[in-house]
Amino acid sequence: MTEVKKEEIDIDSLPARKQRKHKYRIRMEEYLATYSNILICEFDNVGSRQVQAVRIALRGKGIVLMGKNTIMRKVLRDQAEAGNTKVAALLPHVRGNIGFIFTNEDLAETRKMIEAEKIPAAAKTGQFAPVNVYIPAGPTGLDPGNTGFFQALNINTKIQRGAIEILNQVWLVHKGERVTSSATALLTKLGIKPFFYGIVVAKVYENGSVYAANILDMSESELMNRFFAGVRHVAALSLNLGIPNLASLPHIVANTFKKLVAISLETDYTFEESKVFKDYLANPDAFKSAAPAGGGGGAGAPAPEPEPEPEEEESEEEADFDLFG
């Protein structure tokens, strides 16, 4: 605590570079204390104008913070040591060209606003293609003097109305592959910018937990289904291992009750919950006669059910006959 005060007092006497680091540290610590949600974003191939457009779109809803990874890690480690242990989950993700966007707004809506700012970009030789790139069949607008260029790339063309026309769709680069020099030359000649670059939200930090950003695309029902599927797996594993927990306890109680009822049925011992089962075995006809009164299907219920079915089929046949006959 004394060292922090000394640093605050001597801040004006520090070199300009250290002053900037100190101010950056204060800003980041303030944001970590103010915001509980952080979007961990990748800023590859993103220009300053795009970043500025995102800042304007998030004005009043979020704050964009970028900086050197070493400084960001230092602040996060110091915060974790000072007692804010939740932010330690961010440390493994501070690598590469990343930045933080702090917000307390709806994460899915904020992510849409961030990734909406995209600009077209030309292909560069050697870069990895983020999407599939192909040239559709049709006119190119190039004069017949460029026919040799397409022949060198084994692309079938014809001359139509004084311009070169591609006969079949041409796949140039598949997603994840490197862009070749020939593909770059063809795209440049055709004036095609196949890629769109913008800020990509890679991870989400929410009150101490970090998860993939595509989780935000799931609906509430999908999340609940996955949660209960996990609960069922935990319950099944716990039952096989004989480990009681919140997931397996209801099944353990139910299975125990079944065993107690089975013992009661095989012996003269009776308890309140097993009495109804013994009464049923002693006089099943009483339960059958009571079933129709309770709204269930009784013994006499199935008898009239087969009669309406043939009547419906006959009426359908008659309708078909009247319509087409």
N, C-alpha and C positions, 0 to 999 in steps of 0.2 A: 504494500500500500504506500509506503514511503517513497519507493522508487518511482511509482506512477506520478506522485505529486512533484517530485524533482524533475521528471521529464516534462510535465506540464509547465513548470516554471521556466525551464531552459529552452522551450520550444522555439522562441524567437531567435535565440542565439545559434540554433542548429543550422547546418548547411541546407540549401534549398531542397536537395534531394531527400534528406532525412525528414524535413518538414512535410513534404508530400507524402512520404510513407506514414508519418504519424497521423496526418489528417485522414488518410485512407483507412488506417486502423480504427480511428474513432468512428468513422462512417459505418464501417462494416460491423463493429460491435453494437452500434446503435440499431442497425437494421436487424441483427440477430435477436436483439431484445424486443424489438417492436413487432416483427412479423414471425408468424409460426409456420408459414408455408414458403418453400423455396423451389423454384423451377430451375433445374440444372440444365443449361442449354449449351449446344455446340454452335460455334460461330465460324465454322469453316466456309471459306469462299463468300463471306458476308462483308459488304462494304459499309463505310461509315454512314452513308445515306440511309441504308436499310435499318441500321441500329437507331438512327435518329428518328426514323418513321415509327419504329416500335416504341421508343420512349414517348413520343407524342400520343400514340394510341393508348398507352398504359397510364397516361397522366391522371393522377388521382386514384389509380387502381393498383399500381405496382411500380417498382423501381428496379432499373437495370444496373447491375454492378459488375464491372470487369476489372481485371488487374492481373498482376503476375501470380502464378500459381504458388510460388514460394511464400509470398506475403500472405496469400489467402490461407495456406496451410498453417502458417505461423499463428495467425489470428485464431483459427479454429482450435489448434492445440492449446493455446493459452486460455481460450474460453472453456474448453473441456476441463483443464486443470483448475480453473477458477470455480468450477461447480456446475457449469452448464454442460453436463455430460452428453446430452442429446445430440449436440452439433458434431460430436466425434464421428457420427455415421456419415457425415459429408466428406471426410478426409479421403477415403478410397476413390472418390469420384472426381477429385480435383486433379485432373490430368488432361493434357491436350489443350486445344483452343476452346476453353469453356468459360462460361460466365454464369452469374446468379441473377435470377429475377425474383425479388421479394414481393410477396403479395398476401393479403388476407381475404381476397375475393374468391369467387368460385374458380377452382383450378381448371376445369374443363373449358369454361368460357375464356379464361385468360390464355390458355394454350392456343385456342383457335385464333385469338387476336394476334398472338405472336407469330404463328406459322402462316398467317394470311399474307404477311409482307414478303412476297417473293418476286424476284426479277429474272427474266430469261438470260441465259448465258451461253456463249458459244462453247463448243467442245474443244478441248486442248489435248494434244497428243500425250499419251502416257497416264492421264488421269483415269480414275475408276468411274465408270458410268453409274450414276445413281438410279437410272431407269433404262428400260430397253429403248434402243434407237433404231428406227427403220425409216426408209424412204417409200412413201406410198406410190403406187402406180399412177401414171398420169403425166400431163405436160410439165416440163421443167422451166420453160421460158428461155432456155439457152439456144443459141443459134447452132446450125449444123456443123460449124467449125469445131465444136467441142465433142464431136462423136468419138474421136480417138481416145479421149479421156475416159469415157464410159466403157469403151472396148477394153482398155487396160485393166479395168476393175471387173471385167466379165459381167457387165450389166447389159441386158438385152434392151435395145431402144429402137425407135423408128422415127422418121421425119414426118411430122404432121403439121401442116399449115406453116411451114417455114421454121419450125422449132422442134427440138428433141423431146420425145415422149418416152417415158419409161414404161415398159410393157408389164412387168411384174413387180410386186412389192419386194423391196430389198432390205434385208436385215443387216444392219451395219455392226452394232455392238449390243451385246446382252448385258443386262444389269449385273454389276459387280466385276465386269471385265474391263481391261484397259482399252482406252480409245487408241486405235491405230492411226498412223499418219495418213493413210489413204482415206480412212473414214473422215478425218478432220478436213482433208482437202476437199472431199466431195461436199460435206456439209457447208464449208465456207463458200464454195462455188455456187451452191444453191441458195445461200443466204439463210440457212436454217440454224436457229439456236435451240438445240433440243433439251437443254437442261434448265432447271429453275432452282435457284439457290436462295436460301433464307435461313433464319434462325431455327434450329431443330431442338425441340424439347426432348431430351434424352431420359432424364430421371426426374422424379418428384420427391421432395423432402416435405413430409407432413408431420409436424409435431414429434420429431424423433425417428420417424420411419422413412426409409428410402425404397421406392419401388419404380418399376418401369412406367414410362409415360403412357404406353398403350393401355394401361389399366383404366385410364380416364375414359376410354372409348366404350367401356362396358356399361351396360345398364344396371340398375339396382337389382333387377330380377336375376341377371346373370351372376352378379356377385354373390347373391344369396344362395343360388344353386351350387356354386363352387364351394361356398363356405360349408353348406350342409353336406356336400359330398365329402369334404375333408373330415367333417365330424363323424360321418359314417365309417370312414376308413380308420380313424383313430379308435372308434368304439370297437370295430371288428378286431383290430390288432390288440387292443387292451383286453378284450374278452379271451382271445386265444392265449395271451400271456398271463392272464389272471391278475391284471393290474387294475384296481378300482380307481376311477377318476370321474369327472363330471360327465364325460361322454359315455362311459360304460356303465355307470351306476344305475340308470333307469333299466337297462337290459338285465343287469344282475338281479335287481329287485323283481323284475317280471319273471325271469327264469326260476328264481327261488320260490316265488308264489306258485308257479306251475308244479314244481316238485312237491311242495306242501299239499297242494290239492290232490296230486296223484297218490301221495301217502295216505291222505285222509280217505280217499275212495277205496283203497285196498285194506283199510283197517276200520275199526269201530270208532276211532277218534274223529270227532267233528268239531269244526270251528265255524264261526258265523259266515265267513266268505265261502267255505266249501259246502255249506248246507244246500245251496241252490243246485250245485252239481249232483249231489246225492239224491235230491228230490227228483231231478230230471231222470236219472238212471232208474229210480224206483218206480216212477209213473210217467213215462214219456208221452202217453196219450193226453195227459192233462196239459202239457205244453203245446201239443199240436192243436188242440181245440181252442187254446187261448190265442194262438198265433193270428188267425184272421181278425179277431177283435182288436188286436194291437196294430193292424195295418200291414202285417207281413203276409207273405204268400203261404196260405195254409195247405192242408192236404187236398181239399177240394178245389183249390184255386187253379191248378194246372189244367183241370178237365175242360173248362169252357175256352181256354186260351187257344187250342188248336183250331176251333171252329171259325173264328174271324179270319184267320190267315188264308184258308182257301177261298173265302168270300172275297177278300181283297184281291187275290190273284185273278179270280173270275171277273171281277169288275174291271181290272186292268186289261184283261184279254178282250172284254167287250168294248172297252174304249179304243183299243188298238184296231179292233175289227171295224168299228164305226168310222174311224179316221181314214183307214187305208182301203176298206172294203168297197 
